[in-house]
Amino acid sequence: MPYGKHAGWLIADLPGPYLAWFAREGFPEGELGTLLALMHEIDHNGLGELLTPLRGKVTP
């Protein structure tokens, strides 16, 4: 996330309530807005596990 309270966070790691706020107030224009809207849909529908393969192997 490039700005705001969650600046520096991966979009995939943003909390659901923050994504829901964007859904209510409006997503920003451009690619960032598209990605936030997509992440909101993934989060809202409980599909977060779809992102696991994209994160790569996690080492302890």
N, C-alpha and C positions, 0 to 999 in steps of 0.2 A: 504494500500500500504506500503510495508516494507522499501522502499528507495526512494530517489529522491525528487524532488520538492514537491510532494504530499505525502510524508511519513506520515503515521498515518491516512490517509484517508481510508474510506471504498472503496473497489473496485467499488461498485455500485454507489458511489458518484463522481468518477473521471470524469473530463470534457471531452466532446466529442472530442475536438481537441487533447487532450493528448492521447486518445485511438486511434485516427486516425494516430497520429505520430507512435505509436507502430505498427499499421497495415502496414504502409509504410516501417518502418525501421526493423521490425521483432520483434515478441513477444519473451520474454525470454523462456528458456526451463522449462519444468516441470509444476506443478500445477498452479503456478502463471501465466505463459504464457497462459495456457488453460483458466483460469478465465478471463484474460484480453481480449483474443480473443472473448470469449462468451459475455463479457460486451460490446465490440465494436459492435458485431452483434446486440445486444439488442438496443444499442444507435442509431446505424446507421439506423435501421429499425423503429425507433420511438416506441419501445415497452417497454419503461421504466416503464409504469404502471404495467407490470407483476411483478415487484419487490415489489409493495406496500404491498401485503399480507405477504411477508417475513419480512418486517420491523416491523410488529406488530402495535399495537394501539399507535398512537401519542397523547400525552397529552399536552395541551397548557401550 
